[in-house]
Amino acid sequence: MLLLNTLRNDKARVLAGLEKRQVWKAEETVDRIVALDDQRKTIQTSTDALLAERNQLSGEIGKLMKAGKREEGNAMRDKVNAIKDKVAKGEEEMNAVKAELEELLLSLPNVPHDLVPAGITEEDNEVFQAFEGQLPTLPEGAKPHWELADEYGIFDLELGVKTTGAGFPVFTGQGARLARGLVNYFLDRNTAAGYTEFQPPLLVNEATARATGQLPDKEGQMYHVTGDDLYLIPTAEVPLTNLYRDVILDEKDFPVKLTGYTPCFRREAGSYGAHVRGLNRVHQFDKVEIVQLAHPEKSYELLDEMVAHVGKLLDELGLPFRILRLCGGDLGFTSAMTFDFEVWSAAQQRWLEVSSVSCFETFQSNRLKLRYRAEKGTELAHTLNGSALALPRIIAALLENNQTEDGVTLPEVLHGYLGMTKLEKVK
């Protein structure tokens, strides 16, 4: 959530950033927020004055009664009751102002960093780091991963439909083993890089989802357990970051580095065609997440560090990748800057997104009330997160890019995790 002081004192930069996002009626919304905050302050000042007057008069009533001046005391009591009515009316007005103010604040996305390119769609994203090597060439008759899955017993989409519905794959045999090995590999690399591993809940309450910006922005994408008013997590970012909700850190605590593996659930409305076949878009998938809580002066330095870390994971897996810096129109609601990683799918002849690494500056921490002790009181921390990594498209690319007549060759870093060097056909 944007800071009120930022909207007041840095309006030109805010509006320029929101223009990159194509936010409709941004200036009108910002002006209304500032006006409501002014109204809130006026009501608060008036209410405080009334309360002070009420307290003073209440003290006088007792003195008058003790002095036998009952008539004067009763008159003053009537005045106190009139003040109480005014206070109640002011509180009612204040609640209405606060409700509208919060609703408008929650409706505004984060302001993009100055380096975020302008643009509306993914075609406007900037290629931050291109792949400079040789893209893999496949043997004649090479197949996409959804066909290889059947031959190698990797996953079964029909079983998922049978037990749950479309978009819920069942990993089997070598596929389940590959998924487990990848999770362990990612976690081991993350903890070696200084991240502390957590195993968070898969269900969160509304306050948790709101604090990291999933609500109200992504309400339609989240699975809601109505009986308990809980939400299935779309990413481990949500519970991991919320572990520090309402926490005040010391500067020496930075950076706080967390990692965790969870299944993730997203009820995204899927389009149709080859680009969403197989594992290209599913509603449940496994992902390992990294999160950092940072001093504001260090957050973009740490963003670069996280980007380098994810790039190293992909290098070790032998997957060709490129890095995009997302434009304003393609940027997530809460992000100030995001880098997307895309791996090359040799069978599909296209790039597949496998990770997003983002800095949110104070947007999440303002909702979280996550602060640190500075020289002059407390300040909001910065938050960052990234996928390290999401499994579905990683598995798709590993299958497609490494297929041979004798099986699917596995990258060397996974040999110890899987106890084998390649996947064998089962059909």
C-alpha positions, 0 to 999 in steps of 0.5 A: 500500500502506498504511503500517504506522505508519498502521495502528498509530497511526491505526487508527480512521481507517483502519477508518472509511475501510475501512467506506466501502469495505465491506471485509470483516473490516477490523479483523481484517485490520488487527489481524493485520497489526500482530501479524505486524509485532510478530512480525517485530520480535521475530524480528529482535531475537532473530536480531540477538542470536544473530548478535552472539553467534555473531560474538563466539564465532567470534572466541574460537575462533581465540584458543583454537586459537592458545593450544592449547586445542583441546578448548575451541575445539571445544566453542565451535565446537559452540555456534556451530553450534547458534546457526547452526541457530537463526538458520536456523530464525529466518530461515525463520520470518521469511520466512513472517511477511514473506510473510503480512504482504505478502499482507495489506498488498496485500489492503487498499485505500487509505483514502478521504479524509474528504470521500469520501462513504459508499456502495456503488454508483455511485448513491451518488456525489456530483454535485460539479459539475452541468451548468448549461447547455442539453443539446443537442437533436437533429433528428428521426431522430437516431442513436446513434454506432454507426449514424453510424459506418457512415454516416460511415466512422468505425469498423468493429466487424466488422473488429475481430471478424474480425482479433481479437475483439469489443471491438476496433474498427477506425477507418477514414477520417475516424474514424482522422483524428478519433482522431489529431487528438484525441490531438494536441489533448490532448497539445498542451493537456497540454504547454502546461499544463506536462506533459512528454510521454513515449512509454512501453512498452505492455508492463510487467513484474509489478513495474511492475504491482504498484507502481501497484496493478494487481496483484494487484487487477486481475489478471483485467482485464489481458492477460498475455503468458505466454511473457514474463511481461509485461502489456499496459498498462490505462492509461499511468499504469502505465509513466509513474508507474513511471519514478520507481520507487526514485527520491529527489527533491528538494523543488524537483523538485515537482510532476513532471508527465508526459503520454503517449498509449498504446493501452490494453488491458482484458479487462473482462467486458462485460454486454450491451445498448445501454449497452455497444454501439459504443464504450461499452465496448471492450477496446482504446482510445486514451487520453492520460494525465496524471500528477503526483508531488507534495509531500504538502502540495500534492497536493489542490491539484494534484488541483483543478488537474487537475480544472480542466484536464480540464474545460477540455478538455471545454469546448473540445470543446463537450461538456456534462459533469458531475463526480462525486466517487466514493463509497467503494464505487465508489472504485478500489482505490488511490485516496484520492479520485476525480473522474469526468467524464461527458459527455452523450450526446444520442442515448443520453440518458445520461451517459458516463464519459470521465475519472477524476482521482485522488489516491493519497496515499502508497498507490502511492509506498509500493509504488514506494519513491518518496521525496523529501528532507525536513528529517528524512530522506526521506518518501514523495511523493504520486501523482496521475493522470487521463485527459485524455482517453480517446477512445472515448466522446469520439468517441461524444458528438461524433458524437451531439451534433453530428449534423445533416442536412448532416454532423457538425459538428466543434468549432472547436478540432479544425479545424486538427488535422483540416483540416476543419470537419465529417465528411461521409457516405460512404454 
